[in-house]
Amino acid sequence: MKQVALEKTDLTVQQLVRMAEMEPVLLTRAGVPVVGVVRMKEADREAWSLGSNPEFIALIERSRARGRREGGVSLVEVRRQFTSSRKTARTTKRPA
């Protein structure tokens, strides 16, 4: 990862983009990280879009709060139920 001090650089946006295509770039101000610039792949675009959407973040927080309040299903239980339903589906299939 490349670090660039904002107070000591005159990089253009184009230069910054070229750098970020090679490796992540961390922009700092007085030694404190301010912004990270990374290459974005198509899948990352969707994740970034959702992760910066206040409505989506609020939805996730409501879901987490409900899970804390009401409890939930453990991963072990989900796996047990999923495995059980897959076995049932295989045994109920009829030969062609």
DSSP file (Angstrom, degrees, kcal/mol; ACC not computed):
  #  RESIDUE AA STRUCTURE BP1 BP2  ACC     N-H-->O    O-->H-N    N-H-->O    O-->H-N    TCO  KAPPA ALPHA  PHI   PSI    X-CA   Y-CA   Z-CA
    1    1 A M              0   0    0      0, 0.0     2,-0.4     0, 0.0    24,-0.2   0.000 360.0 360.0 360.0 135.2    0.0    0.0    0.0
    2    2 A K  E     -a   25   0A   0     22,-2.6    24,-3.3    17,-0.1     2,-0.4  -0.784 360.0-152.8 -95.7 135.9    1.3    3.4   -1.0
    3    3 A Q  E     -a   26   0A   0     -2,-0.4     2,-0.5    22,-0.2    24,-0.2  -0.925   9.8-171.3-109.9 135.2    0.9    6.3    1.5
    4    4 A V  E     -a   27   0A   0     22,-2.8    24,-2.8    -2,-0.4     2,-0.6  -0.985  17.8-140.5-128.3 121.9    0.7    9.9    0.2
    5    5 A A  E >   -a   28   0A   0     -2,-0.5     3,-1.7    22,-0.2    24,-0.2  -0.715  10.5-148.8 -80.4 120.0    0.8   12.9    2.5
    6    6 A L  G >  S+     0   0    0     22,-3.3     3,-1.1    -2,-0.6    -1,-0.2   0.857  95.7  56.3 -58.6 -36.9   -1.8   15.5    1.1
    7    7 A E  G 3  S+     0   0    0     21,-0.4    -1,-0.3     1,-0.2    22,-0.1   0.603 111.6  43.8 -73.8  -8.3    0.3   18.4    2.4
    8    8 A K  G <  S+     0   0    0     -3,-1.7     2,-0.3     0, 0.0    -1,-0.2   0.193 101.9  77.7-119.9  16.9    3.3   17.2    0.4
    9    9 A T    <   -     0   0    0     -3,-1.1    -5,-0.0    -4,-0.2     0, 0.0  -0.911  42.4-173.5-130.7 155.2    1.9   16.2   -2.9
   10   10 A D        +     0   0    0     -2,-0.3    -1,-0.1     2,-0.0    -4,-0.1  -0.094  37.6 155.1-129.6  32.9    0.6   17.8   -6.1
   11   11 A L        -     0   0    0      1,-0.1     2,-0.2    -5,-0.1    -2,-0.1  -0.284  37.6-132.9 -59.5 142.8   -0.7   14.6   -7.7
   12   12 A T     >  -     0   0    0      1,-0.1     4,-2.4     0, 0.0     5,-0.2  -0.523  25.1-108.4 -86.9 165.8   -3.5   15.0  -10.3
   13   13 A V  H  > S+     0   0    0      1,-0.2     4,-2.6     2,-0.2     5,-0.2   0.905 121.5  54.4 -60.0 -41.2   -6.6   12.8  -10.1
   14   14 A Q  H  > S+     0   0    0      1,-0.2     4,-2.2     2,-0.2    -1,-0.2   0.907 109.1  47.2 -60.9 -42.1   -5.3   10.9  -13.2
   15   15 A Q  H  > S+     0   0    0      2,-0.2     4,-2.2     1,-0.2    -1,-0.2   0.906 111.5  51.1 -65.8 -41.2   -2.0   10.2  -11.5
   16   16 A L  H  X S+     0   0    0     -4,-2.4     4,-2.5     2,-0.2    -2,-0.2   0.906 109.4  50.6 -62.2 -42.2   -3.7    9.0   -8.3
   17   17 A V  H  X S+     0   0    0     -4,-2.6     4,-1.7     2,-0.2    -2,-0.2   0.921 108.9  51.1 -62.5 -44.8   -6.0    6.7  -10.4
   18   18 A R  H  X S+     0   0    0     -4,-2.2     4,-0.7     1,-0.2    -1,-0.2   0.905 111.6  48.2 -60.0 -40.9   -3.0    5.2  -12.1
   19   19 A M  H >X S+     0   0    0     -4,-2.2     4,-2.0     1,-0.2     3,-1.1   0.926 110.3  50.9 -63.7 -44.3   -1.3    4.6   -8.8
   20   20 A A  H 3< S+     0   0    0     -4,-2.5    19,-0.7     1,-0.3    -1,-0.2   0.748 100.5  63.4 -69.1 -23.9   -4.5    3.0   -7.3
   21   21 A E  H 3< S+     0   0    0     -4,-1.7    -1,-0.3     1,-0.2    -2,-0.2   0.771 110.8  39.8 -68.3 -24.1   -4.8    0.6  -10.3
   22   22 A M  H << S-     0   0    0     -3,-1.1    -2,-0.2    -4,-0.7    -1,-0.2   0.846 135.0 -17.9 -91.0 -40.6   -1.4   -0.9   -9.2
   23   23 A E  S  < S-     0   0    0     -4,-2.0    -1,-0.4    14,-0.1    14,-0.0  -0.977  82.3 -76.2-161.6 156.5   -1.9   -0.9   -5.4
   24   24 A P        -     0   0    0      0, 0.0   -22,-2.6     0, 0.0     2,-0.5  -0.279  43.6-148.5 -58.4 145.8   -4.2    0.8   -2.8
   25   25 A V  E     -aB   2  37A   0     12,-2.7    12,-3.2   -24,-0.2     2,-0.6  -0.979   5.0-158.0-121.4 127.6   -3.3    4.4   -2.0
   26   26 A L  E     -aB   3  36A   0    -24,-3.3   -22,-2.8    -2,-0.5     2,-0.5  -0.924   8.1-153.6-107.0 117.9   -3.8    5.9    1.5
   27   27 A L  E     -aB   4  35A   0      8,-3.4     7,-3.2    -2,-0.6     8,-1.5  -0.781  17.3-169.3 -91.7 130.9   -4.0    9.6    1.5
   28   28 A T  E     -aB   5  33A   0    -24,-2.8   -22,-3.3    -2,-0.5     2,-0.4  -0.857  19.2-156.4-121.2 155.2   -3.0   11.2    4.9
   29   29 A R  E >  S- B   0  32A   0      3,-2.4     3,-1.8    -2,-0.3   -24,-0.1  -0.980  87.9 -14.4-129.4 118.2   -3.2   14.6    6.4
   30   30 A A  T 3  S-     0   0    0     -2,-0.4    -1,-0.1     1,-0.3   -25,-0.0   0.856 130.4 -55.5  55.9  36.5   -0.7   15.3    9.2
   31   31 A G  T 3  S+     0   0    0      1,-0.2    -1,-0.3     0, 0.0   -26,-0.0   0.408 114.0 118.2  81.8  -3.0    0.0   11.6    9.3
   32   32 A V  E <  S-B   29   0A   0     -3,-1.8    -3,-2.4     1,-0.0    -1,-0.2  -0.853  72.0-112.3-101.0 128.0   -3.6   10.6    9.9
   33   33 A P  E     +B   28   0A   0      0, 0.0    -5,-0.3     0, 0.0     3,-0.1  -0.333  42.6 164.4 -58.4 133.3   -5.4    8.5    7.2
   34   34 A V  E     +     0   0A   0     -7,-3.2     2,-0.3     1,-0.4    -6,-0.2   0.721  60.7   5.9-115.9 -47.5   -8.1   10.5    5.5
   35   35 A V  E     -B   27   0A   0     -8,-1.5    -8,-3.4     2,-0.0     2,-0.4  -0.999  55.4-149.7-145.2 140.4   -9.1    8.6    2.3
   36   36 A G  E     -B   26   0A   0     -2,-0.3     2,-0.5   -10,-0.2   -10,-0.2  -0.929  11.4-159.5-108.3 138.2   -8.2    5.2    0.8
   37   37 A V  E     +B   25   0A   0    -12,-3.2   -12,-2.7    -2,-0.4     2,-0.3  -0.974  19.2 168.4-119.5 121.5   -8.2    4.9   -3.0
   38   38 A V        -     0   0    0     -2,-0.5     2,-0.2   -14,-0.2   -17,-0.1  -0.916  41.4 -96.5-131.2 156.2   -8.5    1.4   -4.4
   39   39 A R        -     0   0    0    -19,-0.7     2,-0.5    -2,-0.3   -18,-0.1  -0.499  42.3-140.3 -67.9 137.9   -9.2   -0.2   -7.8
   40   40 A M        -     0   0    0     -2,-0.2     2,-0.2     4,-0.0    -1,-0.0  -0.906  13.7-164.2-110.9 125.3  -12.8   -1.0   -8.1
   41   41 A K     >  -     0   0    0     -2,-0.5     4,-1.5     1,-0.1     3,-0.2  -0.573  39.6-101.3 -93.9 166.3  -14.1   -4.2   -9.8
   42   42 A E  H  > S+     0   0    0      1,-0.2     4,-1.1     2,-0.2     3,-0.3   0.899 123.2  50.1 -58.2 -43.6  -17.7   -4.5  -10.9
   43   43 A A  H  > S+     0   0    0      1,-0.2     4,-1.6     2,-0.2    -1,-0.2   0.872 107.8  55.0 -63.3 -35.8  -18.6   -6.7   -7.8
   44   44 A D  H  > S+     0   0    0      1,-0.2     4,-3.0     2,-0.2     5,-0.2   0.821  98.7  63.1 -65.3 -30.8  -17.0   -4.1   -5.6
   45   45 A R  H  X S+     0   0    0     -4,-1.5     4,-2.4    -3,-0.3    -1,-0.2   0.913 104.2  45.9 -61.7 -43.2  -19.2   -1.4   -7.1
   46   46 A E  H  X S+     0   0    0     -4,-1.1     4,-2.5    -3,-0.2     5,-0.2   0.926 113.6  48.5 -66.0 -45.0  -22.3   -3.0   -5.8
   47   47 A A  H  X S+     0   0    0     -4,-1.6     4,-2.9     1,-0.2    -2,-0.2   0.915 113.5  47.7 -61.4 -43.7  -20.9   -3.6   -2.3
   48   48 A W  H  X S+     0   0    0     -4,-3.0     4,-1.2     2,-0.2    -1,-0.2   0.911 110.8  51.7 -63.1 -42.8  -19.7    0.0   -2.2
   49   49 A S  H  < S+     0   0    0     -4,-2.4     3,-0.3    -5,-0.2    -2,-0.2   0.928 115.2  40.8 -61.8 -46.2  -23.0    1.3   -3.3
   50   50 A L  H >< S+     0   0    0     -4,-2.5     3,-1.7     1,-0.2     7,-0.2   0.916 112.0  56.0 -67.7 -42.9  -24.9   -0.7   -0.7
   51   51 A G  H 3< S+     0   0    0     -4,-2.9    -1,-0.2     1,-0.3    -2,-0.2   0.678 111.2  44.0 -66.0 -17.7  -22.4    0.0    2.1
   52   52 A S  T 3< S+     0   0    0     -4,-1.2    -1,-0.3    -3,-0.3    -2,-0.2   0.270  87.9 104.9-109.0  10.7  -22.7    3.8    1.6
   53   53 A N    <>  -     0   0    0     -3,-1.7     4,-2.5     1,-0.2     3,-0.3  -0.830  58.9-155.3 -94.5 113.0  -26.5    3.8    1.3
   54   54 A P  H  > S+     0   0    0      0, 0.0     4,-2.3     0, 0.0     5,-0.2   0.842  93.6  52.9 -58.0 -35.6  -28.1    5.2    4.6
   55   55 A E  H  > S+     0   0    0      2,-0.2     4,-2.0     1,-0.2     5,-0.1   0.910 111.0  46.1 -66.8 -41.0  -31.4    3.3    4.0
   56   56 A F  H  > S+     0   0    0     -3,-0.3     4,-2.4     2,-0.2    -1,-0.2   0.917 112.3  50.6 -66.9 -43.2  -29.6    0.0    3.6
   57   57 A I  H  X S+     0   0    0     -4,-2.5     4,-2.4    -7,-0.2    -2,-0.2   0.905 110.6  49.8 -61.3 -42.0  -27.4    0.6    6.6
   58   58 A A  H  X S+     0   0    0     -4,-2.3     4,-2.4    -5,-0.2    -1,-0.2   0.897 109.6  51.8 -63.5 -40.4  -30.5    1.4    8.7
   59   59 A L  H  X S+     0   0    0     -4,-2.0     4,-2.1     2,-0.2    -2,-0.2   0.921 110.8  47.4 -61.0 -45.4  -32.2   -1.8    7.5
   60   60 A I  H  X S+     0   0    0     -4,-2.4     4,-2.6     1,-0.2    -2,-0.2   0.910 111.7  50.5 -63.8 -42.6  -29.1   -3.9    8.5
   61   61 A E  H  X S+     0   0    0     -4,-2.4     4,-2.6     2,-0.2    -2,-0.2   0.894 109.4  50.7 -64.8 -39.4  -28.9   -2.2   11.9
   62   62 A R  H  X S+     0   0    0     -4,-2.4     4,-2.3     2,-0.2    -1,-0.2   0.910 111.3  49.2 -62.3 -40.8  -32.7   -2.9   12.5
   63   63 A S  H  X S+     0   0    0     -4,-2.1     4,-2.2     2,-0.2    -2,-0.2   0.916 111.9  47.5 -64.7 -43.7  -32.1   -6.5   11.6
   64   64 A R  H  X S+     0   0    0     -4,-2.6     4,-2.4     2,-0.2    -2,-0.2   0.909 111.4  51.2 -64.0 -41.7  -29.1   -6.8   13.9
   65   65 A A  H  X S+     0   0    0     -4,-2.6     4,-2.4     1,-0.2    -2,-0.2   0.907 109.8  49.7 -63.1 -41.3  -31.0   -5.2   16.8
   66   66 A R  H  X S+     0   0    0     -4,-2.3     4,-3.4     2,-0.2     5,-0.4   0.902 109.6  51.9 -63.8 -40.5  -33.9   -7.6   16.3
   67   67 A G  H  X S+     0   0    0     -4,-2.2     4,-1.8     1,-0.2    -2,-0.2   0.905 111.6  46.3 -62.0 -41.4  -31.5  -10.5   16.4
   68   68 A R  H  < S+     0   0    0     -4,-2.4    -2,-0.2     2,-0.2    -1,-0.2   0.892 118.6  42.8 -66.4 -38.8  -30.0   -9.2   19.6
   69   69 A R  H  < S+     0   0    0     -4,-2.4    -2,-0.2    -5,-0.2    -3,-0.2   0.922 129.6  23.0 -73.6 -46.6  -33.4   -8.7   21.1
   70   70 A E  H  < S-     0   0    0     -4,-3.4    -3,-0.2     1,-0.3    -2,-0.2   0.530 102.2-127.6-102.6  -8.3  -35.2  -11.8   20.0
   71   71 A G     <  -     0   0    0     -4,-1.8    -1,-0.3    -5,-0.4     2,-0.3  -0.292  24.5-138.2  83.1-178.5  -32.3  -14.2   19.4
   72   72 A G        -     0   0    0     -4,-0.1     2,-0.5    -2,-0.1    -5,-0.0  -0.832  26.5 -65.6-158.3-165.6  -31.8  -16.1   16.2
   73   73 A V        -     0   0    0     -2,-0.3    -2,-0.0     3,-0.0     2,-0.0  -0.865  49.8-124.8-102.0 130.0  -30.9  -19.3   14.7
   74   74 A S     >  -     0   0    0     -2,-0.5     4,-2.3     1,-0.1     5,-0.2  -0.298  19.7-116.1 -70.5 157.9  -27.3  -20.5   15.2
   75   75 A L  H  > S+     0   0    0      1,-0.2     4,-2.6     2,-0.2     5,-0.2   0.873 117.5  57.0 -60.3 -37.5  -25.1  -21.4   12.3
   76   76 A V  H  > S+     0   0    0      1,-0.2     4,-2.3     2,-0.2    -1,-0.2   0.922 108.1  46.6 -59.3 -44.8  -25.0  -25.0   13.5
   77   77 A E  H  > S+     0   0    0      2,-0.2     4,-2.7     1,-0.2     5,-0.2   0.895 110.7  52.0 -66.6 -40.3  -28.8  -25.1   13.4
   78   78 A V  H  X S+     0   0    0     -4,-2.3     4,-2.8     1,-0.2     5,-0.2   0.937 111.7  47.0 -60.4 -46.5  -28.9  -23.6    9.9
   79   79 A R  H  X S+     0   0    0     -4,-2.6     4,-2.8     2,-0.2     5,-0.2   0.907 111.8  51.0 -61.9 -41.5  -26.4  -26.2    8.7
   80   80 A R  H  X S+     0   0    0     -4,-2.3     4,-2.3    -5,-0.2    -2,-0.2   0.938 114.1  43.3 -62.2 -46.6  -28.4  -29.0   10.3
   81   81 A Q  H  X S+     0   0    0     -4,-2.7     4,-2.5     2,-0.2    -2,-0.2   0.904 114.9  49.5 -66.4 -40.9  -31.6  -27.9    8.8
   82   82 A F  H  X S+     0   0    0     -4,-2.8     4,-2.0    -5,-0.2    -2,-0.2   0.926 112.9  46.5 -64.0 -45.1  -30.0  -27.3    5.4
   83   83 A T  H  X S+     0   0    0     -4,-2.8     4,-2.1    -5,-0.2    -2,-0.2   0.905 113.0  50.3 -63.5 -42.0  -28.3  -30.7    5.4
   84   84 A S  H  X S+     0   0    0     -4,-2.3     4,-2.2    -5,-0.2    -2,-0.2   0.910 110.7  48.2 -63.0 -43.9  -31.5  -32.4    6.5
   85   85 A S  H  X S+     0   0    0     -4,-2.5     4,-2.1     1,-0.2    -1,-0.2   0.846 110.6  51.7 -68.5 -32.7  -33.6  -30.7    3.7
   86   86 A R  H  X S+     0   0    0     -4,-2.0     4,-2.0     2,-0.2    -1,-0.2   0.902 109.7  49.3 -69.1 -40.2  -31.0  -31.7    1.1
   87   87 A K  H  X S+     0   0    0     -4,-2.1     4,-2.0     2,-0.2    -2,-0.2   0.920 111.6  49.4 -63.5 -42.9  -31.1  -35.3    2.2
   88   88 A T  H  X S+     0   0    0     -4,-2.2     4,-1.4     1,-0.2    -2,-0.2   0.905 109.5  51.7 -62.3 -42.6  -34.9  -35.3    2.1
   89   89 A A  H  X S+     0   0    0     -4,-2.1     4,-0.5     1,-0.2    -1,-0.2   0.884 110.3  48.9 -63.2 -39.2  -34.9  -33.8   -1.4
   90   90 A R  H >< S+     0   0    0     -4,-2.0     3,-0.6     1,-0.2    -1,-0.2   0.886 111.7  48.0 -69.0 -38.1  -32.5  -36.5   -2.7
   91   91 A T  H 3< S+     0   0    0     -4,-2.0    -1,-0.2     1,-0.2    -2,-0.2   0.719 110.0  52.4 -78.2 -19.4  -34.5  -39.4   -1.3
   92   92 A T  H 3< S+     0   0    0     -4,-1.4    -1,-0.2    -5,-0.2     2,-0.2   0.511  82.3 109.2 -94.0  -4.7  -37.8  -38.1   -2.6
   93   93 A K    <<  -     0   0    0     -3,-0.6    -3,-0.0    -4,-0.5    -4,-0.0  -0.495  63.5-137.6 -71.9 139.3  -36.7  -37.7   -6.2
   94   94 A R        -     0   0    0     -2,-0.2    -2,-0.1     1,-0.1    -1,-0.0  -0.741  23.4-104.7 -95.1 145.7  -38.1  -40.2   -8.6
   95   95 A P              0   0    0      0, 0.0    -1,-0.1     0, 0.0     0, 0.0  -0.364 360.0 360.0 -64.8 149.0  -36.0  -41.9  -11.3
   96   96 A A              0   0    0     -2,-0.0    -2,-0.0     0, 0.0     0, 0.0   0.448 360.0 360.0 -78.0 360.0  -36.6  -40.6  -14.8
